[in-house]
Amino acid sequence: LAAVLGIRHLATSASFGAGSLALWLLAALFFFIPQGFAVVELSSRFPNEGGIYDWTKRALGEGHGFLCGWCYWISNAPYYPSLLLSASVIATYAFGKGDSKLSESWAYVLPVTLIALWLAVAVNIIGVGTGKWLQNIGAMSTYILGVVVVLFGVYGVMSGAPANPLTLQTLMPDLSDLGSLNLLASVAFAFAGVELVAAMGDEIENPRRNLPRAVLISAPLIALAYVLGTGAVLWLVPVGKINLVSGFLQTISNGAQRLSTDLWWIAPICAALYVIGILGGVGAWLIAPARIAFVIGLDRYFPAWFGRVHPRWRTPYAAILVQAGLATAFLLVSVLGRGTKVEEVYLILLDTQLLVYFIPFIYLFASFLIHRNKGEVTGELTLAPGGKIGGWIIGLSGFAVTLFAMIVAMIPPSSSANRWLFFLKVIGGAFAFVAVGGIIYIKAGVQSTAFRRKRRL
């Protein structure tokens, strides 16, 4: 729940209109469910540390394994800031400054974002036994917040007319607006993250049993929260007034006002729950990808010190620190330029991360099909349903949706002040991340070859 469920996605999708409800259902059917089945089967075949990196390396070789692991790890550099930027904006509502211009001031947003990032880093370096509480509390806060949004939506349905027309015609998504298509990438992205915990296979008690159980329990809860939560936003907030960062809070405020003016205090509490939930999500995305970098370090494609663990807390502290350092640098670079708006930077960070992050999903579904064809297994196996035909449907469906999400992520939103600058930042940032990974891999290969030649001599 901490890794996948993001209440911020409700506003992003709802801003597309009532058609977003159909998109949630399509994404669940053709991406979320296939992703879950692929992860369950692969994690039962190979319940090892490294997760998606290990699966790809076994299926396609070390080069593809490295590219998959690198993209999965490095994509978190823009992801942490995108999460924490939204948290810093919402935090203003928790202490009564939501209607001020404070959330538009980088003098406030930047320090708060960086402090929250390094707080999550410190907690997770201390150890999984300590860091898990941040993730658990964050997951509970996020889901409680989602339930509140849905309940206000239910009350809105019972007490008045919707803020937006909800007819059969409006529920059909309009795919002709290329600018709005940019927002659709976040629908598929919102369902991503089931594969995350598999990266910690060696640290999970009985992963062959508990990973499938975790997916089966959490997946329906996540899907319901997204569909019903987006419906609540659409019922209570006009599309033209939805804020991409704080839209869910607008929903809660409007719902509380409909019920009673004495419920003004609910919005600040929900803002605080959101911030706690974001910290939990950042914690989850700090610890698991760090294990991938840790395993790559053990394989000597990263510097050897990536494979070190803290002598006291037994965590891959080097990988975590590098991730946080890159996130800090990326945030600082992204806000350069006159007139940069917090909301636009949020979208740039999200779309850059989307492009890099979805590359491993191409490998995920390809590895799923390859391993199923090979029939390789290291122990008790949980197969995805449908036999051979079902396997092809799962793999090809997830693969196609991933490609579509990557394409629409490159389309600048219609609200962007400078569409070409937005495009260049997103594409340039994604290309730079992949290119750096290629250089690291080539350099590591050259050094490995020289080392083997020296040993022969």
Steps between C-alpha positions, in 0.01 A plus 500: 500500500778744587678436171206494258206701633538874439205725583665774289405302187131560563520866402736437207260248347182689588630809319463297180125486560248226563672284238778441752276250679500280190877542475546375858301189417691442175836551673400259775390236249787527250790610723441461874366145490765380250770668709377324813491158332847551349652604833336215690630241253851644466544554874398140562747379236789710632434644850846660517638840594493729196152417369444637151876538442559134579206385284621700199861389537392135505275547195703731274854514633706737708484799261123516498492417870724797573292739285181384672650531849665833422178656366300366792748640751577833336137581420450568868720810477216711357231295676583601857483873420170459310349329805641747750414808293134405526543430873653842561206668326241298692682562828398867477138393549595311817601824675241734349701656215339316211333811357820705513776524241737302721472183291619696193812626677819302442638654818251275680454206260867421437621479864194300610544255212868444577447464877227240447716306253798476731280417798371195312859412405615511863214282622561232236876492541448412866347171383202318356373426850476876564420621149207261459302702755524809282368296205226333706376825653520666159293225338232520770488881474463484122221245510310682776524813287369309198205372703418855612500621138271214395260554791460869414440395142227261612339776706524732200315248283225471762466874568529684170582520132852432366742785432568348158264331252519124548323343205575205275644743246730681747620169647654416163859635503582762235828384344506778240649761735874441478573746779275319743649164402805591706292443812410147395853372563446557871205256499723206406780631721264518798457123480874430484699389803379146568843378390679720754500275805628202298836680492530415871439127453782395734357716782138380478383212714380220268485718184343224288194512724491860621569688175199348315283552808606865524410558133162328529403694814622846399409505129119518542537766771721712275273468196190591701671802656600633158167448322272613783735781606514645149122477484479698824725774362290524183177519699613777734750715302449654152765374257616851414574574867686179589852566627737222385681501834224570754187385315419227751503761778259715300270197493517458877440873562200513265356182648544626856329830415204314353465297817565772761703818533616373840712233326767747384759316712485184287697654215809591708504153655476339157782723378716371784403138415604564141844626604553196724390274217748661262783451749404133521497472122842662471629258763370203301660626180828563681556155647396261219678662199807533720507119516518490118797739503650287778480184285638686194787608722561138599509416127770769462314714244469771761802591713564229759398726788138484375507143629587606854260484791510717808708324769239568767161525326568254214346724232641586153568852620723599207228435243244686709727802544581517129128482413421786736795704371385459140144592598628818663704594192213426263262715700740794502561475124129468421405827669755705305351751261296815536129458555510132591177398669481238773220317318693487170817378671287231664385383154853514353635288786213254467527458122880464498475235767221329307711452189797354685291300746292326233807357322528227769134414440584421138754257645256374763244375249769375258668306783165359605441356152857371466510326838157348444619363165819361660311351792793577730422498871706482817226362725126505562326692221185714490394523135292780352162369381398418144768258395706581191238730344443681829875555535521663158200722574653610831842572351387676181229702675741637760764564234259699278366718782855575615597623151186712481571661837855585394378665180234719662740602776699685235206720397512841675180591689284771344558718809878505451636853451783383275414169334840457331690567822278249680564241226876558503522474878304174509666330200843642576484394863388147413765459228773631729412246769509208253824625339677525833400141571646389167830671576517336843431156352759537223761625745427213739532252211836643393632486855375142539669394175828664605481329838447155341785560252731600787409183690583285194836668462 
